[in-house]
Amino acid sequence: MRVRAPKQQIPNGSYRFQLLRYALVGLVSNAVGYLFYLLLTHKGVAPKITVTLLYVSTAALAFFGNRRLTFQSRGGFMGPAVRYAIAHSLGYLINLALLAVLVDAAGIPHQWVQLAAIFVVAGYMFLALRWFVFADRSEGKWK
């Protein structure tokens, strides 16, 4: 007779579920943001100015989705909000650097660079949100 170990249930806070929820929040916010990016640059607004305007607005909206849905944070507001602003500031600088290097220096069309930048910054942001902004408080991190 063979004894089987009980199946482990994957908790809602697991890495895979967080990544899935993060992808859903990001897909919606970035799709809308990218459409506005294309519209504004088509109307003549410079790519870096457009990114600046959209980055701030989409980041603010995504904070609430990621706080509640992705990482299910129920703690205080100000600590995570400040850490979120710090993490997004670095994400913004990564985005601007990609535009400066790949568009200005290498001559790649800005539409393609910004599309790729969305995924580069999203990867960085997931790690920053998981390990810095909404880190597990039960272990005494980032109170």
For each residue, the residues with C-beta under 8 A, 3 or more apart:
1:
2:
3:
4:
5:
6:
7:
8:
9:
10: 14 16 17
11: 14 17
12: 17 72
13: 17 18 71 72
14: 10 11 17 18
15: 18 19 130
16: 10 19 20
17: 10 11 12 13 14 20 21
18: 13 14 15 21 22 70 71 130
19: 15 16 22 23 126
20: 16 17 23 24
21: 17 18 24 25 69 70
22: 18 19 25 26 66 70 126 129
23: 19 20 26 27
24: 20 21 27 28 69
25: 21 22 28 29 62 65 66 69 70
26: 22 23 29 30 62 122
27: 23 24 30 31
28: 24 25 31 32 65
29: 25 26 32 33 58 61 62 65
30: 26 27 33 34 58 118 122
31: 27 28 34 35
32: 28 29 35 36 58
33: 29 30 36 37 54 57 58 118
34: 30 31 37 38 114 115 118
35: 31 32 38 39
36: 32 33 39 40 50 54
37: 33 34 40 41 47 50 51 54 114
38: 34 35 41 42 111
39: 35 36 42 43
40: 36 37 43 45 50 53 54
41: 37 38 44 45 46 47 50 110 111
42: 38 39
43: 39 40
44: 41
45: 40 41 49 50 53
46: 41 49 50
47: 37 41 50 51 99 103 110 114
48: 51 52 96 99 100
49: 45 46 52 53
50: 36 37 40 41 45 46 47 53 54
51: 37 47 48 54 55 92 95 96 99 114
52: 48 49 55 56 92
53: 40 45 49 50 56 57
54: 33 36 37 40 50 51 57 58
55: 51 52 58 59 88 91 92 95
56: 52 53 59 60
57: 33 53 54 60 61
58: 29 30 32 33 54 55 61 62
59: 55 56 62 63 84 88 91 92
60: 56 57 63
61: 29 57 58 64 65
62: 25 26 29 58 59 65 66
63: 59 60 66 67 81 84
64: 61 67 68
65: 25 28 29 61 62 68 69 70
66: 22 25 62 63 69 70 71 129 134
67: 63 64 70 71 73 80 134
68: 64 65 72 73
69: 21 24 25 65 66 72
70: 18 21 22 25 65 66 67 129 134
71: 13 18 66 67 129 130 133 134
72: 12 13 68 69
73: 67 68 80 134
74:
75: 79 80 137
76: 79 80
77: 80 81
78: 81 82
79: 75 76 82 83 142 143
80: 67 73 75 76 77 83 84 133 134
81: 63 77 78 84 85
82: 78 79 85 86
83: 79 80 86 87 132 133 142
84: 59 63 80 81 87 88 129 133
85: 81 82 88 89
86: 82 83 89 90 132
87: 83 84 90 91 125 128 129 132 133
88: 55 59 84 85 91 92 125
89: 85 86 92 93
90: 86 87 93 94 124 128
91: 55 59 87 88 94 95 121 124 125 128
92: 51 52 55 59 88 89 95 96
93: 89 90 96 97
94: 90 91 97 98 117 120 121 124
95: 51 55 91 92 98 99 114 117 120 121
96: 48 51 92 93 99 100
97: 93 94 100 101
98: 94 95 101 102 113 116 117 120
99: 47 48 51 95 96 102 103 104 110 113 114 117
100: 48 96 97 103 104 105
101: 97 98 104 105 106
102: 98 99 105 106 108 113
103: 47 99 100 106 107 108 109 110 113
104: 99 100 101
105: 100 101 102
106: 101 102 103
107: 103
108: 102 103 112 113
109: 103 112 113
110: 41 47 99 103 113 114
111: 38 41 114 115
112: 108 109 115 116
113: 98 99 102 103 108 109 110 116 117
114: 34 37 47 51 95 99 110 111 117 118
115: 34 111 112 118 119
116: 98 112 113 119 120
117: 94 95 98 99 113 114 120 121
118: 30 33 34 114 115 121 122
119: 115 116 122 123
120: 94 95 98 116 117 123 124
121: 91 94 95 117 118 124 125
122: 26 30 118 119 125 126
123: 119 120 126 127
124: 90 91 94 120 121 127 128
125: 87 88 91 121 122 128 129
126: 19 22 122 123 129 130
127: 123 124 130 131
128: 87 90 91 124 125 131 132 133
129: 22 66 70 71 84 87 125 126 132 133 134
130: 15 18 71 126 127 133 134 135
131: 127 128 135
132: 83 86 87 128 129 135 142
133: 71 80 83 84 87 128 129 130 142
134: 66 67 70 71 73 80 129 130
135: 130 131 132 139 141 142
136: 139 141
137: 75 140 141 142 143
138:
139: 135 136
140: 137 143
141: 135 136 137
142: 79 83 132 133 135 137
143: 79 137 140
